C-alpha cells in the first residue's frame, strides 16, 4: 500500500523504512512486518504500488539496478539492430534497383539470322549484369543475417538476467511481507 511521506509529500510504499525520494525515516524499527501477519500477494497490488516497490528494490540493491539497466540496454540494442537491418536492407535494395534501372549496366544479346545477306529475323535480349544480382542479394541477406546473429547472442543473456533479477526481487519481497511467485520466462 502506498503512503505519503511526511517530509516530501510523495507516495512511497508502506513497507520501506525510508522515503525513496528524500530518504526521510517513515517508521521505527519495531514496526517491521509481523511474522504472524498474513502475507500480501504482490499481484493483488495496483500497478503503481508494484512499480513503487520495484523502484524501492532497485534503489536499495545496486546489483539489481545494474541487472535492470543491462536488461533494458540489451532490449534497446535488439530493437536498434532490427530497425538498422531493415533500413540498410531497404537502402541497399533501392541503390541496387537504381543502378539496375538508371544506368547502362545491362547485358544485351542480339541474335541475327540472315538469309542471303538479308536480315530475316533479329532478336535482342536484355538482362541485368550479374553484379547487380549479387548486390541485390547481398543487400537483402547480409544485414539481416548479421543482425540475427547479434540478436541471438543477446537473447541468450536476457532470460538469465531476468530470472536472476526476479529471484532477488522475490526474496526481497518475502522479507518485506509480500508473497510473490516469479513468472517463468520462455523466450
LINKALIN-V800459 format. One record per backbone hydrogen bond with DSSP energy under -0.5 kcal/mol. CO is the residue of the C=O (numbers start at 1). NH is the residue of the N-H. E is the energy in kcal/mol with one decimal. If there is no record, write none. Layout:
CO;NH;E, CO;NH;E
This chain:
1;14;-2.5, 3;12;-2.7, 5;9;-1.7, 10;5;-2.6, 12;3;-3.3, 13;16;-0.9, 17;26;-3.6, 17;27;-1.0, 19;23;-1.6, 24;19;-2.6, 28;31;-1.5, 29;32;-1.1, 34;37;-1.1, 40;179;-3.4, 41;44;-0.9, 42;45;-1.4, 46;50;-2.5, 47;51;-2.8, 48;52;-2.1, 49;53;-2.3, 50;54;-2.4, 51;55;-2.6, 52;56;-2.3, 53;57;-2.5, 54;58;-2.4, 55;59;-2.4, 56;60;-1.9, 57;61;-0.9, 61;65;-1.9, 62;66;-2.2, 63;67;-2.4, 64;68;-2.7, 65;69;-2.6, 66;70;-2.5, 67;71;-2.6, 68;72;-2.5, 69;73;-2.6, 70;74;-2.6, 71;75;-2.3, 72;76;-2.4, 73;77;-2.5, 74;78;-2.2, 75;79;-2.1, 76;80;-2.5, 77;81;-2.6, 78;82;-2.3, 79;83;-2.4, 80;84;-2.9, 81;85;-2.6, 82;86;-2.0, 83;87;-2.5, 84;88;-3.0, 85;89;-2.3, 86;90;-2.6, 87;91;-2.8, 88;92;-2.8, 89;93;-2.5, 90;94;-2.4, 91;95;-2.9, 92;96;-2.5, 93;97;-2.8, 94;98;-2.2, 95;99;-2.5, 96;100;-2.6, 97;101;-2.7, 98;102;-3.2, 99;103;-1.0, 103;105;-1.5, 105;129;-0.9, 106;108;-0.6, 107;109;-0.5, 107;127;-2.5, 108;110;-0.5, 109;125;-3.4, 110;112;-0.5, 111;123;-2.7, 112;114;-0.6, 113;120;-1.8, 113;121;-1.5, 115;118;-2.0, 118;115;-2.5, 118;120;-0.7, 121;113;-2.7, 123;111;-3.6, 125;109;-3.0, 127;107;-3.3, 129;132;-1.1, 129;133;-1.2, 130;134;-2.3, 131;135;-2.6, 132;136;-2.7, 133;137;-2.6, 134;138;-2.9, 135;139;-3.0, 136;140;-1.3, 137;141;-2.9, 138;142;-1.9, 141;145;-2.6, 142;146;-2.6, 143;147;-2.4, 144;148;-2.3, 145;149;-2.1, 146;150;-2.1, 147;151;-2.6, 148;152;-2.3, 149;153;-1.6, 150;154;-2.1, 151;155;-3.0, 152;156;-1.1, 153;157;-0.7, 154;157;-0.8, 154;158;-1.7, 155;159;-0.9, 156;160;-0.6, 157;161;-2.2, 158;162;-2.7, 159;163;-2.4, 160;164;-2.2, 161;165;-2.6, 162;166;-2.6, 163;167;-2.1, 164;168;-2.2, 165;169;-2.4, 166;170;-2.4, 167;171;-2.2, 168;172;-2.1, 169;173;-2.4, 170;174;-2.2, 171;175;-1.8, 172;176;-1.3, 173;177;-0.6, 173;178;-2.7, 174;177;-1.1, 177;40;-1.8, 178;180;-0.5, 179;42;-3.0, 180;182;-0.6, 184;186;-0.5, 185;187;-0.5
